[in-house]
Amino acid sequence: MGCSNCGGGGTPGGCQNNGTCSSGGCNKLEVYDWLGNMEPANGQTPYDIVEIRFKNSRKGFYRNTKNLTLHVGDVVVVEASPGKDVGVVSVVGELARIQVKKKSPGFKPVEARKIISIAEQEQIDNWIKARSLEKDAMYQARTLALNLKLGMKISDVEYQADLSKATFYYTADERVDFRQLIKDMADTFKVRIEMRQIGVRQEASRLGGIGSCGRELCCSTWLTDFRSVSTSAARYQQLSLNPQKLAGQCGKLKCCLNYELDMYLDAIKAFPKGNLKLKTDKGTAAYIKTDVFKQQMWYVYEGEMNSGLTPLHPDRVREILRLNKEGKKPHDLVDFKDIVAPKEPDYSNVVGQDDLTRFDKIFKKKKKSSGGSNRNRKRNNPNAQKNNEQNGDKQQQNKTRRNQNRNKKKPNPQSKEEKAPQGNVKNTGKKPADKQNRRKNNNNRGNSPNQNKKNETSSE
């Protein structure tokens, strides 16, 4: 069963990732049970403390006194003050023991609240009904706070499963007197009201969201402790002190500024101190910035800020400082600059793929030739002219054969005369002269010139 924030079937409906969030599901601060497949040793009783998850990131440790068979995802009824509450099992077994040692070192199992039973369908329906009332209650509470002109922001509401208590989470910069507000909310909602103040970081972790990096907020997925972040962390990492870029969704400095701070502090130890100035004959140079990755320190001459920065290797800077201690001054910082010739990148095709434009080229198939091209063959072959003449004669002979075959297929006028009846006097077998000339011209078109000459001689 999924939480009320799911779009159905246990998949989140807000970010539309459908179960592919970095938290592993629709629940914040989810814990992966990497000891779930391990069975306890022979004779060892299972750990009776279970971690129960409630709305958002609120969790608690409860004692399984009735030895119920519980699994991750089971909905259970637990003790509350006052009444009962419904939660979801998040961690069981030996992993729960590790979580207790890590999150609550002074936890006493005897003082822990108990798990009453596994939730029935009627109790689950009441729990879902209580969740559906939270959004309207938050808007009404904000309206009441504005009417009383209180400097507070109500960010979230959590109803208890038996509808006996409602907890309102708010943030405020100063101390707020909300006694009248509690009276007004008790008359409006007819439940017991509890006000709980949280910080802006806790507010962002409860509400969740997407950071500037494109991922889910660290505080709502895996980060549990909020350490103080100062602007010195940005200075050590050579970041511009722009509050719009350094601030997170909560309005404070981003927690991720502390992630790589230790690495930068260790790397800066290999560099000379930046408060020392370099003295040369040209003038005194002041330190500007450090590039940890390129191993360079940038200096500029005092009074010549527009002249440009000079990058120096830390060893070169130490060498100049040693000369200054001896009372010597180098001529110019450029003499100590390491000139490195720019290397052209070698884009070797290590993967073995072709260019993206390989299909744009049209490749023509070349005829295979063992002895060179056809032109060279004709030039080098002395019998090429004879072969061409012979080929021309063969083509001429083929044409004459075709014409002869056509003439054979045409009907002979003399045969018609023989077949004609004897009594028909008009059909003499002779045709007009115009038709005979046309037939001769048509025959002469398809004949070869030699055959035309023969026809002329025969006609004479």
C-alpha positions in Angstrom: 0.0 0.0 0.0 1.3 3.4 -0.9 1.1 6.6 1.1 -1.5 9.3 0.4 0.9 11.3 -1.8 1.0 8.4 -4.3 -0.9 8.7 -7.6 -2.1 5.1 -7.2 -0.4 1.7 -6.9 2.4 2.9 -4.7 3.9 5.3 -7.3 4.4 9.1 -6.6 2.1 11.4 -8.3 3.9 14.7 -7.8 7.2 14.5 -9.7 5.8 11.9 -12.2 8.9 9.7 -11.9 6.7 6.8 -11.0 8.9 5.1 -8.5 12.3 6.0 -9.9 13.1 8.7 -7.4 16.5 8.7 -5.7 14.8 7.9 -2.4 13.8 4.5 -3.8 10.1 5.0 -3.7 7.4 7.4 -2.6 8.7 7.7 1.0 11.2 10.2 2.2 14.4 9.0 4.0 13.8 5.4 2.9 16.2 2.8 4.4 17.3 -0.1 2.3 17.2 -3.3 4.4 20.5 -4.9 3.4 20.2 -7.5 6.2 16.7 -8.6 5.2 17.8 -11.9 3.7 19.8 -12.9 6.7 18.2 -15.2 9.3 19.1 -14.9 13.0 21.5 -17.5 14.5 20.1 -20.6 16.2 18.6 -19.8 19.6 18.7 -16.0 19.0 15.5 -14.2 19.5 14.6 -11.6 16.9 15.0 -7.9 17.9 11.7 -6.6 19.3 12.2 -2.9 18.4 10.7 -1.8 15.1 11.0 1.5 13.3 7.6 3.0 12.3 7.3 5.8 9.7 4.6 8.4 9.9 3.9 11.4 7.6 6.9 12.8 5.8 10.1 12.1 7.6 8.7 11.6 11.2 9.8 8.2 12.5 9.8 6.5 15.8 10.9 3.3 17.5 8.2 1.0 19.0 8.3 -2.2 20.9 6.7 -5.4 19.5 5.6 -6.9 22.8 3.0 -9.2 21.3 5.5 -10.9 19.0 3.6 -10.0 15.8 5.0 -11.2 12.5 5.8 -7.8 10.9 7.3 -7.0 7.5 8.4 -3.8 5.9 5.3 -2.0 4.5 2.8 -3.4 7.0 0.3 -0.9 8.5 0.1 -1.1 12.3 -1.7 0.6 15.1 0.6 2.1 17.8 0.2 3.9 21.1 0.1 7.7 21.0 -0.5 10.5 23.5 -3.4 10.6 23.7 -5.2 7.9 21.8 -3.8 5.7 19.0 -2.0 6.4 15.7 -1.4 4.5 12.5 2.0 4.1 10.9 3.9 2.0 8.4 6.7 -0.4 9.3 10.0 0.8 7.7 12.8 -1.2 9.4 12.7 -4.6 11.2 15.2 -7.1 12.5 18.9 -6.5 13.0 18.9 -3.3 10.9 16.5 -1.8 13.4 19.2 -2.5 16.1 21.7 -0.6 14.1 19.3 2.3 13.5 18.6 2.6 17.3 22.4 2.8 18.0 22.9 5.4 15.3 19.8 7.6 15.8 19.0 7.2 19.5 22.1 6.3 21.5 20.3 6.8 24.9 17.2 4.8 23.8 15.7 2.7 26.6 13.5 -0.2 25.3 11.5 -0.3 28.5 10.3 3.2 28.0 9.4 2.7 24.4 5.7 2.8 23.3 4.1 -0.5 22.1 2.7 -1.8 18.9 -1.0 -2.6 19.6 -2.0 -4.6 16.5 -1.9 -4.8 12.7 -4.4 -2.2 11.3 -7.8 -3.4 10.1 -9.5 -2.0 7.1 -11.8 0.3 9.1 -8.8 1.8 10.9 -7.0 2.3 7.6 -10.1 4.1 6.2 -10.1 6.5 9.2 -6.4 7.1 8.7 -6.9 8.1 5.0 -9.9 10.3 6.0 -7.7 12.1 8.5 -5.0 12.7 5.8 -7.6 14.2 3.5 -8.5 16.9 6.1 -4.9 18.2 6.5 -4.8 20.5 3.4 -8.0 22.4 4.2 -7.0 22.7 7.9 -3.6 24.2 6.9 -5.3 26.9 4.8 -7.8 27.8 7.5 -5.0 28.0 10.1 -3.1 30.4 7.9 -6.2 32.6 7.6 -6.6 32.7 11.4 -2.9 33.6 11.9 -3.2 36.4 9.4 -6.3 37.8 11.1 -4.3 37.9 14.4 -1.3 39.5 12.6 1.1 36.9 13.8 4.6 36.7 12.3 4.5 33.0 11.6 4.2 30.6 8.6 2.3 27.4 9.0 3.8 25.0 6.6 2.3 21.6 7.4 -0.4 19.8 9.4 -0.5 16.3 10.6 -3.7 14.7 11.9 -3.6 11.7 14.3 -5.3 8.6 12.8 -8.1 8.6 15.4 -8.9 12.3 14.7 -8.2 13.2 18.3 -5.2 15.6 17.8 -3.8 17.8 15.1 -0.1 19.0 15.0 0.7 22.2 13.2 4.3 22.9 12.1 5.3 26.5 11.7 8.4 28.6 11.2 9.0 32.1 12.7 11.9 34.5 13.0 10.9 35.7 16.5 9.0 34.4 19.4 5.2 34.2 18.7 2.4 34.4 21.2 -0.1 32.0 19.7 -2.4 31.4 22.7 -5.3 33.1 21.1 -4.6 31.3 17.9 -4.9 27.9 19.6 -8.2 28.8 21.1 -9.6 29.9 17.7 -8.3 26.7 16.0 -9.7 24.5 18.8 -13.2 26.1 18.2 -12.8 25.6 14.4 -11.5 22.1 14.2 -12.9 20.6 17.4 -9.7 18.6 18.1 -6.7 19.0 20.4 -4.2 21.4 18.9 -0.4 21.1 19.2 2.0 23.8 17.8 5.5 22.7 16.9 8.1 25.1 15.7 10.7 23.9 13.1 13.6 25.6 11.2 13.6 26.5 7.6 15.8 23.5 6.8 13.4 21.1 8.5 10.6 22.8 6.6 12.3 22.1 3.2 13.0 18.5 4.2 9.3 18.0 5.1 8.0 19.6 1.9 10.6 18.3 -0.5 11.4 19.6 -3.9 13.9 19.8 -6.8 17.3 21.6 -6.3 19.3 23.7 -8.7 21.3 20.5 -9.6 18.1 18.9 -11.0 17.9 16.2 -8.3 15.7 15.8 -5.3 16.7 17.8 -2.2 19.3 16.0 -0.1 17.5 16.9 3.1 14.3 15.1 2.0 16.0 12.0 0.6 19.0 10.9 2.7 20.4 13.8 4.8 19.3 13.6 8.4 21.6 16.0 10.3 21.9 19.7 9.4 25.3 21.1 10.0 26.1 24.8 9.9 27.3 26.1 6.6 29.4 29.3 6.5 30.6 31.6 3.7 34.2 30.5 4.4 33.3 27.2 2.7 32.5 29.0 -0.5 35.8 31.1 -0.2 37.9 28.0 0.2 36.4 26.5 -3.0 36.9 29.8 -4.9 33.2 30.3 -5.5 31.7 33.7 -6.1 29.8 35.0 -3.1 26.5 35.3 -4.9 23.6 34.6 -2.5 21.3 33.7 -5.4 23.6 30.8 -6.4 24.8 29.7 -3.0 21.3 29.7 -1.3 19.2 26.6 -1.4 15.4 26.2 -1.5 15.2 27.0 2.2 16.9 30.3 1.8 20.0 29.3 3.7 23.4 28.3 2.3 23.4 25.0 0.5 24.3 21.9 2.5 26.3 20.6 -0.4 29.0 23.3 0.1 30.3 21.1 3.0 30.6 17.9 0.9 34.0 18.7 -0.7 35.2 21.2 1.8 37.6 18.8 3.5 39.2 17.9 0.2 39.9 21.6 -0.6 41.3 22.2 2.8 43.8 19.3 2.4 44.8 20.5 -1.1 45.3 24.2 0.0 47.9 23.0 2.6 50.3 22.4 -0.3 50.1 26.0 -1.4 51.9 29.0 0.2 49.9 31.5 2.2 48.1 34.0 0.2 48.7 37.0 2.5 52.4 37.2 1.4 53.3 39.7 -1.3 55.9 39.1 -4.0 58.5 41.9 -4.5 60.1 42.5 -7.9 62.0 45.3 -9.6 58.9 46.0 -11.6 56.8 46.4 -8.4 55.0 44.5 -5.6 52.5 41.8 -6.7 49.5 40.9 -4.6 47.7 37.5 -4.4 44.3 37.3 -6.1 43.1 33.6 -6.2 44.2 30.0 -6.3 43.3 27.3 -8.8 43.6 24.0 -6.9 43.1 21.7 -10.0 45.6 23.5 -12.2 48.1 24.0 -9.4 48.4 27.8 -10.0 48.4 31.0 -8.0 47.4 34.2 -9.6 49.1 37.5 -8.8 48.8 41.1 -10.1 51.0 44.2 -9.6 49.6 46.8 -7.3 48.3 49.8 -9.2 48.1 47.7 -12.4 44.9 45.8 -11.9 43.9 46.2 -15.5 47.2 44.9 -16.8 46.2 41.2 -16.3 46.9 38.4 -13.9 50.1 36.3 -13.9 49.7 32.6 -13.1 52.5 31.0 -11.1 53.2 27.5 -9.9 53.4 27.1 -6.1 57.1 26.1 -6.3 57.8 29.3 -8.3 56.1 31.3 -5.6 58.2 29.7 -2.9 61.3 30.5 -4.9 60.4 34.2 -5.2 59.6 34.3 -1.5 63.0 32.7 -0.7 64.8 35.4 -2.8 62.9 38.1 -1.0 64.0 36.8 2.3 67.6 37.0 1.1 67.1 40.6 0.1 67.0 39.9 -3.7 64.3 40.9 -6.1 63.6 39.2 -9.5 63.2 41.4 -12.5 59.6 40.4 -13.4 57.1 37.7 -12.5 56.9 36.7 -16.2 60.4 35.2 -15.9 59.0 32.7 -13.5 55.9 31.9 -15.5 55.8 28.3 -16.8 55.1 28.6 -20.5 53.3 25.4 -21.6 52.7 24.9 -25.3 49.0 24.2 -25.9 48.5 20.6 -26.9 45.9 19.8 -29.5 43.6 17.2 -28.2 43.9 13.8 -29.9 40.4 12.6 -30.5 41.2 9.0 -31.2 38.3 6.7 -32.0 38.7 4.3 -29.1 35.2 3.0 -29.2 35.3 2.0 -32.8 32.3 4.0 -34.0 32.0 6.0 -37.2 31.1 9.6 -37.7 27.5 10.8 -37.3 27.6 12.1 -40.9 28.7 8.8 -42.4 25.3 8.2 -44.0 25.4 11.6 -45.7 28.1 10.6 -48.1 27.2 8.8 -51.3 29.7 6.1 -52.1 29.9 4.9 -55.8 31.0 1.3 -56.5 34.2 1.1 -58.4 34.7 -1.5 -61.1 37.4 -4.0 -60.3 40.3 -3.8 -62.7 43.4 -5.9 -62.5 45.4 -4.1 -65.2 44.4 -0.5 -64.6 41.5 1.6 -66.0 39.8 1.0 -69.4 41.4 4.1 -70.8 44.8 2.8 -70.1 43.9 -0.5 -71.6 42.8 1.1 -74.8 45.9 3.3 -75.0 48.3 0.4 -74.3 46.5 -2.2 -76.5 47.6 -1.9 -80.2 44.8 -4.1 -81.4 42.1 -1.9 -79.8 41.3 -0.2 -83.2 40.8 -3.5 -84.9 38.6 -4.8 -82.1 36.4 -1.7 -82.4 36.0 -2.2 -86.2 35.1 -5.8 -85.7 32.5 -4.9 -83.1 31.0 -2.3 -85.5 30.7 -4.9 -88.2 29.0 -7.3 -85.9 26.5 -4.7 -84.9 25.8 -3.9 -88.5 25.3 -7.6 -89.3 22.9 -8.0 -86.4 20.8 -5.1 -87.7 20.5 -6.6 -91.2 19.4 -9.9 -89.7 16.7 -8.2 -87.7 15.4 -6.4 -90.8 15.3 -9.6 -92.8 13.3 -11.3 -90.1 10.8 -8.4 -90.1 10.4 -8.7 -93.9 9.7 -12.4 -93.7 6.9 -11.9 -91.2 5.1 -9.3 -93.4 2.5 -10.7 -95.8 3.5 -11.1 -99.5 1.1 -9.3 -101.9 1.6 -12.0 -104.6 0.3 -14.7 -102.3 -2.9 -12.6 -101.9 -3.3 -12.5 -105.6 -3.1 -16.2 -105.8 -5.6 -16.8 -103.1 -8.1 -14.2 -104.6 -11.1 -15.6 -106.4 -10.8 -15.9 -110.3 -14.1 -14.3 -110.9 -13.0 -11.0 -109.4 -11.7 -9.0 -112.2 -11.1 -5.8 -110.3 -8.4 -7.4 -108.0 -5.4 -7.4 -110.4 -2.7 -7.8 -107.8 -1.1 -4.4 -108.6 -1.1 -1.5 -106.3 -0.8 2.2 -107.0 2.7 3.6 -107.4 2.4 5.8 -104.3 1.9 2.8 -102.0 4.8 1.0 -103.6 7.1 3.9 -103.1 6.1 4.2 -99.4 6.8 0.5 -98.8 10.2 0.9 -100.4 11.1 3.9 -98.3 10.0 2.1 -95.1 12.2 -0.9 -96.0 15.1 1.3 -96.8 15.0 2.9 -93.4 15.8 -0.3 -91.4 18.3 -1.7 -93.9 22.0 -1.0 -93.8 23.7 1.2 -96.3 25.2 -1.8 -98.2 21.8 -3.4 -98.6 20.4 -0.1 -99.8 23.0 -0.1 -102.6 22.0 -3.6 -103.5 18.4 -2.6 -103.8 19.3 0.3 -106.0 21.2 -1.9 -108.4 18.4 -4.5 -108.5 15.9 -1.8 -109.3 18.0 -0.6 -112.2 
